Amino acid sequence: MAVPSRRGGVTTEDLGRAARLLVVRSRREARGLFAGNYVSAFRGGGLEFDESRPYVPGDDVRTIDWNATARHGETFVKRFREERDQSLFFALDVSASMRFGSAGVSKAATAAHGLALLAAAAGHAGDRVGLVAFDEEQRALLPLARGVAHGWRTVATALACAAGASGGTRLAAGLRPLRSQLRRRGVVMLFSDFRDEAAAGASDAWTDLAELARRHDLVAAIPLDPRELSLPRVGTVRIADPEWPGRTLLLATGSRRARARYAAACAERRRRLAASLRRVGADLVWLRTDRNPLYALGRFFNERAGRRQRVAA
């Protein structure tokens, strides 16, 4: 992807320096328990034969190695190990609404940090990673690959696109390229605030999401700003929709009733969005802009790994 020399006053050199810092920070943060929980949450695609050993009471009789049993004159069973061949594809929403950030960090920057953490964990596990960045159309596409250089390129491209977040949101622009990029079952991390018609469940994008969740492990990582939870009492304020230029509203935040109605409407939107995502088979994790995404992602991996173990048992 060719990155413009300047995006909203930020030079290519600025972006490169920020990307290097983010990569180094994320590699440090993603070590240990975080990386281990990532591997446990998203296991490989199959099993491969490891060795044969003598049977002990309690072994599954379906794993008896009949050839080894015949050779040794006693019962042997096969042992298998997980075949780690995982692909992690990022779909990053870089629309105008992702620029919002009341706590000093935008939703786009929070998403880029979360993406960098996951790229570091995937690199540690030897997984392939890829990226599609989108707003109303596709802005960047990096095919699946492994290696340190590719991981760096993925984070740098994501950060550059996040820094230039603009335009409307069209989820289909980010979802449809995945059909050709993910030939085998993999993991899709969709970073978006779902501020388009798909959030209301009235779009073909939900059909695409359902199809994606059926074929892959789909996780929606949703950046959430504190002002999307509640409003402070600061008098009458004018607010604007970044994806609808010229569309403004006045909010009387001094009114307790107005603040309560706002908080209730926001909570209802989150509830409906979560229900819609779960209905199509997606997992979800909320990433607050005023907190390090490391903790939310770490908890999510731990909970997902626990669910897998309970199902296996």
Buried (B, 14 or more C-beta within 10 A) or exposed (E): EEBEEEBEEBEEEEBBEBBBEBBEBBBEBBEEEBBBBBBBBBBBEEEEEEEBEEBEEEBEEEEBBEEBBEEEEEBBBBBEEEEBBBBBBBBBBBBBBBBBBEEEBBBBBBBBBBBBBBBBBBBBBEBBBBBBBBBBEBBBBBBBBBEEEBBBBBBBBBBBBBBBBBBBBBBBBBBBBBEEBBEEEBBBBBBBBBBBBBBEBEBEBBEBBBBBBEBBBBBBBBBBBBBBEEBEEEEEEEEEEBBEEEEEEEBEBEBEEBBEEBBEEBEEBBEEBBEBBEEBBBBBBBBBBEBBBBEBBBEBBBBBBEEBEEEEE
